[in-house]
Amino acid sequence: MGFGEAISTNLSKITDFNGRASRPEFWWWILAVWIVEVVAGLLFGNLRGGNGFLLFIGWIIYIILWLAALAVGCRWLHDTGKSGWLQLLLLIPCIGVIILIIFWVQPGNSTGDKYGPAPAS
């Protein structure tokens, strides 16, 4: 799965927390979110006291992107045989992110499990 395919897949599954996601699907999406955040920060970073409408639109886009990131993160954790609820570890400062990164870099299960069949790469 390439960059464009991962983006279109995740945008079509923006609220789908069921099933499994492949490793490329997860990591390409994370890269895309980071790129959008950097570009938006550069474009709209100095609008804090300025145009409220653009800030509102920026926050809507941010919420949509992170909802999709949580969904693909949940599906990727499913692919590694773990519960998507483990993303609640993000609420623990510093340690939670480190633990999740350790889970996220583990290889996925190439066979079916309780979360569904193996995703297509």
N, C-alpha and C positions, 0 to 999 in steps of 0.2 A: 504494500500500500504506500503510495506516494503522498507528498504534501497536500496537493489539491484534493485527492480522493479522501484523505483523512479529514480535511476541513468540511467537505460536503457531507461526509458520513456523520460527523459530529453535529453539524448544523441540523441535519434531518433527525437526529436522535437527541435533541437538546434537553429533553426531560425524561429520557429513557434510562432508568437506573437498573433495569433488568438485563440479564444476559451477560455477554462477555465482550471485551474489546481486545484487539491485538496490540502488541507492544508498539508497532509503528503508529497505529491509530492514536494511542495515548500520547506518545512523545511528540509527534508532529503537531497535535493539538496544543500541547503545552508551549511549544515553540511559537505557534501562531498567536497564542494569547499574549506571550511576552512581547512579541513584535508589535502587536496592536497597542499594548500598554505603553511601550516606549514611544511609538509614533504619536499616540494621543497625548502623552505627557509633554512631548516637545511642541506639539501644536497648540494644546489648550492649557499648558501648565501655568501660564501667566494670566489666566482669565479669572483668577480667584475673586476679584472685586468687579469683574467686568460683566460680560454677557451671561445672564442667568439661564437663558434658553439653551445655549451651547453646553453649559455645565450640566443641565438637566439631561440633555441628549447623551452626553458623555457618561453620566451615571447609569442611564438605562442600558447603554451598550456594555458597560462594565458588568452590570448585574447579569445580563444575558450571557456574556462570555464566561463568567465564573459559574453560573448555573450549569452550562454545558461542560465546563471543566470538572465540576463535581460529578456530573453524570458519567463522563468518560473515565474519571478516576475510580468511581465505583465499579464500572464494568471491568476495568483493568485489574482491580483488586479481586474481582470475581474470577478472572482468568488465572490468577495466581493461587486460587483456592481460599481466599480470605473474604470476609464480609466487607461490604462497602461502608458499613457503619464505622469502620476503623478510621475513616477520614475525620471523625470527631476528634481524633488526636491533634488535629490542627489547632484546637482550642487551647492546648497546653503550650505555653510559650517555649520556644527553642527546641525542647526535647521532642515535641509532637511532630514537628517538621522533619527532624532527623530520622525518627522511627519510620515515618511514612516514606521518606526517600529510600530507606533500606528495603521496605516492602515493594516500592515501585520498581526498583532495579532488579528484583528477582525474576527469573524466567517464568514465563507462563506455562500452564499445563497444556500439553499437546493433545490430550484426550478429553472426552466429555467429563463433566462433573455435575454437581447438583445445580450449578448455575446455567447449564446448557452445553451445547456442543462447542468444540474448539472454534474460535473465529478464523475466518479466512485472513491470511496475512496480506 
